[in-house]
Amino acid sequence: MTRLVVVGISMVVLAVAPGVEAYNGGPLLIVTDLASSCAGCHSSVQKEQVRNAPEAFQSSQWVENKHYKQIEEGAGPYKEMSPADRARLLADVKAIDAAASAVLAGPTAAKPGQEMTVTATVKGGAGPVIGVFLLDTDLRLQTRAITADGWFIVGAPKVTGPDGQAQTRWTDGRADGLPKNINSALVFSHKSDLEKKAFPESKVTWTLRAPHDPGTYTLYVAFHYGTEKASPVGAVERAGTVFPRGGPAGPSGHILFSKPLTVTVR
């Protein structure tokens, strides 16, 4: 692999071959356990995501500085935009963030080895593809799949799109013969409409087997979503493909963590 993989929504994943800048619309070929630690170009919606990092780095990753400020000041890819268009884009991006939410629900107690289900409900995001990852911490740069903590994922994640219909496109991308019990899910056709103030809601459910070691465990969901494509001034078409105004490796992909689901195993 010649470049660092960057995962995110409108998902940005740096490619595995020279000359290919990014996958726009999801890491469709990287169908495996995913973690927020890889999403280096994304903006953190919550400051506490990088609370363990040096203060200067924390500030650089926070959405106010990493994304909003660039738009407001007309920096980088936003310099060719008119002041009116930049103001519109900034307002639209902030509206997407204000409507975005992620909630993880499930039992708070289990016996060692007991099966249980947890469900992530995510709302908003520009789409049309968003990412939902089941993780062990909300420290963005140090997340791991929950299997690292002794959990076992039983079967493929069950994805329900905003239309209420089941989706299997993500796990169908696993190579033949490989198990589909992964901690990640992409949800397709999940697209916000700012004009109508319509923000879709999708769900991902995992069946888990609790760790065998008694203790208290915390589970989180990381919601990776795009922002700029929802705005009429935030989408740019190049060679028949729509990119966010800030570019495929820009800061317009945002990361939002749910509050923890704490499970006592005993």
C-alpha positions as CSV (number, residue, x, y, z in Angstrom):
1,M,0.0,0.0,0.0
2,T,1.6,3.3,-1.0
3,R,-0.6,5.7,0.9
4,L,-2.3,6.0,4.2
5,V,-5.9,4.8,4.0
6,V,-8.3,7.5,5.0
7,V,-11.9,6.4,5.7
8,G,-14.8,8.7,5.8
9,I,-18.1,10.1,4.5
10,S,-18.6,11.5,1.9
11,M,-16.1,8.9,2.5
12,V,-12.5,9.6,1.6
13,V,-10.1,6.7,1.4
14,L,-6.6,7.3,0.0
15,A,-6.0,4.8,-2.7
16,V,-3.7,1.8,-2.7
17,A,-2.1,2.6,-6.0
18,P,-0.1,5.7,-7.1
19,G,-2.0,8.3,-9.1
20,V,-5.4,7.4,-7.6
21,E,-6.2,10.3,-5.2
22,A,-9.2,8.9,-3.4
23,Y,-12.4,6.8,-3.4
24,N,-15.3,9.2,-3.6
25,G,-18.5,7.6,-2.2
26,G,-17.0,5.0,0.1
27,P,-14.2,2.5,0.6
28,L,-16.1,0.0,-1.5
29,L,-13.1,-2.3,-1.9
30,I,-12.0,-2.2,1.8
31,V,-14.8,-4.3,3.2
32,T,-13.4,-5.2,6.6
33,D,-13.2,-3.9,10.2
34,L,-12.8,-0.1,10.1
35,A,-11.8,2.4,12.7
36,S,-11.9,6.2,13.0
37,S,-8.2,6.3,13.5
38,C,-7.7,6.1,9.8
39,A,-9.9,9.1,8.9
40,G,-7.0,11.6,9.0
41,C,-8.6,14.2,6.8
42,H,-11.9,14.3,8.5
43,S,-13.1,17.0,11.0
44,S,-14.0,16.2,14.6
45,V,-17.4,17.4,15.5
46,Q,-16.7,16.9,19.2
47,K,-13.5,18.3,20.8
48,E,-13.2,15.4,23.2
49,Q,-12.5,13.0,20.3
50,V,-8.9,14.1,20.4
51,R,-8.7,15.0,24.1
52,N,-5.6,12.9,24.6
53,A,-3.6,14.8,21.9
54,P,-1.5,17.9,22.2
55,E,-3.7,21.1,22.5
56,A,-2.5,22.5,19.1
57,F,-3.4,19.2,17.4
58,Q,-6.8,19.2,19.1
59,S,-7.5,22.7,17.8
60,S,-6.5,21.7,14.3
61,Q,-8.9,18.8,14.1
62,W,-11.9,20.5,15.5
63,V,-14.6,21.2,12.9
64,E,-14.7,24.9,13.7
65,N,-11.0,25.3,12.7
66,K,-10.4,22.5,10.3
67,H,-13.5,23.0,8.1
68,Y,-15.7,26.0,9.0
69,K,-12.8,28.5,9.2
70,Q,-11.4,27.4,5.7
71,I,-14.8,28.2,4.1
72,E,-15.2,31.4,6.0
73,E,-11.8,32.7,5.0
74,G,-11.9,31.4,1.5
75,A,-8.8,29.3,2.0
76,G,-7.5,26.5,-0.3
77,P,-10.2,25.1,-2.5
78,Y,-12.8,27.7,-1.3
79,K,-10.8,30.7,-2.6
80,E,-12.6,30.7,-6.0
81,M,-16.0,31.0,-4.4
82,S,-17.8,34.3,-4.0
83,P,-18.4,35.6,-0.5
84,A,-22.1,34.9,-0.9
85,D,-21.5,31.3,-1.9
86,R,-19.1,30.7,0.9
87,A,-21.6,32.1,3.4
88,R,-24.3,29.8,1.9
89,L,-22.0,26.8,2.0
90,L,-21.0,27.5,5.6
91,A,-24.6,27.8,6.7
92,D,-25.5,24.6,4.9
93,V,-22.6,22.6,6.4
94,K,-23.5,23.8,9.9
95,A,-27.1,22.8,9.3
96,I,-26.0,19.3,8.4
97,D,-23.9,19.1,11.6
98,A,-26.8,20.5,13.7
99,A,-29.1,17.7,12.4
100,A,-26.6,14.8,12.7
101,S,-26.9,12.4,15.6
102,A,-25.8,8.9,16.5
103,V,-27.2,6.8,19.3
104,L,-26.2,3.3,20.3
105,A,-28.7,1.2,22.3
106,G,-28.6,-2.2,23.8
107,P,-28.6,-4.2,27.1
108,T,-26.5,-2.8,29.9
109,A,-25.7,-6.2,31.5
110,A,-24.8,-9.6,30.1
111,K,-23.4,-12.9,31.3
112,P,-20.0,-14.0,30.0
113,G,-20.5,-15.4,26.5
114,Q,-24.1,-14.4,26.3
115,E,-25.5,-13.2,23.0
116,M,-27.1,-9.7,22.8
117,T,-27.9,-7.2,20.1
118,V,-27.0,-3.5,19.9
119,T,-28.5,-1.1,17.4
120,A,-26.9,2.1,16.1
121,T,-29.4,4.8,14.9
122,V,-27.8,7.5,12.9
123,K,-29.6,10.6,11.5
124,G,-28.5,13.2,8.9
125,G,-25.3,13.6,7.0
126,A,-25.1,14.7,3.4
127,G,-24.6,11.2,2.0
128,P,-25.5,9.6,-0.3
129,V,-23.2,7.1,1.6
130,I,-22.5,7.2,5.3
131,G,-20.4,5.0,7.6
132,V,-21.2,3.4,10.9
133,F,-18.5,1.7,13.0
134,L,-18.8,-0.2,16.3
135,L,-15.8,0.7,18.4
136,D,-14.2,0.4,21.8
137,T,-13.5,4.1,22.5
138,D,-14.4,7.6,21.4
139,L,-10.7,8.7,21.2
140,R,-10.7,9.2,17.4
141,L,-7.1,8.3,16.8
142,Q,-7.0,5.2,19.0
143,T,-10.2,3.4,18.2
144,R,-10.3,-0.4,17.6
145,A,-13.0,-2.8,16.6
146,I,-14.8,-4.1,19.7
147,T,-13.5,-7.5,19.0
148,A,-10.2,-6.3,20.4
149,D,-11.9,-6.1,23.8
150,G,-13.1,-9.7,23.7
151,W,-16.5,-9.2,22.0
152,F,-17.4,-11.6,19.2
153,I,-19.6,-10.3,16.3
154,V,-22.1,-13.0,15.3
155,G,-23.0,-12.7,11.7
156,A,-23.1,-9.7,9.4
157,P,-24.4,-6.4,10.6
158,K,-28.0,-5.8,9.6
159,V,-28.4,-2.5,7.8
160,T,-31.8,-0.8,7.5
161,G,-31.7,2.2,5.1
162,P,-33.8,5.4,5.4
163,D,-36.6,3.8,3.4
164,G,-36.9,1.0,6.1
165,Q,-35.6,-1.6,3.7
166,A,-32.7,-4.0,4.5
167,Q,-29.4,-3.4,2.7
168,T,-26.7,-6.0,2.1
169,R,-24.6,-4.2,-0.5
170,W,-21.8,-3.5,2.0
171,T,-21.3,-7.0,3.3
172,D,-22.0,-8.5,-0.2
173,G,-18.7,-6.9,-1.1
174,R,-16.8,-9.3,1.2
175,A,-14.8,-11.8,-0.9
176,D,-16.3,-15.3,-1.4
177,G,-15.6,-17.5,1.6
178,L,-14.8,-14.7,4.1
179,P,-17.0,-14.3,7.1
180,K,-19.1,-11.2,7.2
181,N,-19.1,-10.5,10.9
182,I,-17.4,-7.1,10.7
183,N,-17.7,-4.0,12.9
184,S,-18.4,-1.6,10.0
185,A,-21.3,-0.8,7.8
186,L,-21.8,1.6,4.9
187,V,-25.4,2.8,4.4
188,F,-26.3,3.7,0.9
189,S,-29.0,6.1,-0.4
190,H,-28.8,8.0,2.8
191,K,-29.1,11.6,1.6
192,S,-30.3,14.8,3.4
193,D,-32.4,17.5,1.7
194,L,-31.6,20.9,3.2
195,E,-34.3,22.6,1.3
196,K,-37.0,20.3,2.7
197,K,-35.3,20.1,6.0
198,A,-35.4,16.3,5.6
199,F,-32.7,14.3,7.4
200,P,-32.8,10.5,6.9
201,E,-32.5,8.0,9.7
202,S,-30.8,4.6,9.2
203,K,-30.1,1.8,11.6
204,V,-27.3,-0.9,11.9
205,T,-27.8,-3.8,14.3
206,W,-25.1,-6.2,15.4
207,T,-25.5,-9.4,17.3
208,L,-22.7,-9.8,19.8
209,R,-21.3,-12.5,22.1
210,A,-20.2,-10.9,25.3
211,P,-16.6,-11.3,26.5
212,H,-15.8,-14.2,28.7
213,D,-13.9,-12.0,31.2
214,P,-16.2,-10.3,33.7
215,G,-15.9,-6.5,33.8
216,T,-17.4,-3.3,32.6
217,Y,-17.1,-2.5,28.9
218,T,-17.9,0.5,26.9
219,L,-19.1,0.5,23.3
220,Y,-19.4,3.4,20.9
221,V,-20.6,4.1,17.4
222,A,-18.7,6.4,15.2
223,F,-20.8,8.1,12.5
224,H,-18.8,9.2,9.4
225,Y,-20.7,11.5,7.1
226,G,-20.2,14.1,4.4
227,T,-21.5,17.7,4.5
228,E,-20.9,19.7,1.4
229,K,-22.7,17.6,-1.2
230,A,-26.0,18.5,0.4
231,S,-25.5,22.2,-0.5
232,P,-26.1,23.5,-4.1
233,V,-22.8,25.4,-3.8
234,G,-20.9,22.5,-2.2
235,A,-20.9,19.9,-5.0
236,V,-18.5,20.0,-7.9
237,E,-18.7,17.7,-10.9
238,R,-15.5,16.5,-12.5
239,A,-15.4,13.9,-15.3
240,G,-18.9,12.8,-14.5
241,T,-18.3,12.4,-10.8
242,V,-19.6,14.6,-8.0
243,F,-17.1,15.7,-5.4
244,P,-17.4,17.9,-2.3
245,R,-16.2,21.5,-2.9
246,G,-13.3,21.0,-0.5
247,G,-12.0,18.1,-2.6
248,P,-11.9,14.3,-2.0
249,A,-9.3,14.6,0.7
250,G,-10.7,17.8,2.2
251,P,-12.1,18.3,5.7
252,S,-15.8,18.1,4.7
253,G,-16.1,14.5,6.0
254,H,-17.1,14.8,9.7
255,I,-16.9,12.3,12.5
256,L,-19.5,12.1,15.3
257,F,-19.4,9.7,18.2
258,S,-22.3,8.4,20.1
259,K,-22.5,8.5,23.9
260,P,-21.1,5.2,25.3
261,L,-23.2,2.1,25.9
262,T,-21.8,0.6,29.1
263,V,-22.2,-3.1,29.6
264,T,-21.5,-5.0,32.8
265,V,-20.4,-8.6,32.1
266,R,-20.7,-10.9,35.2
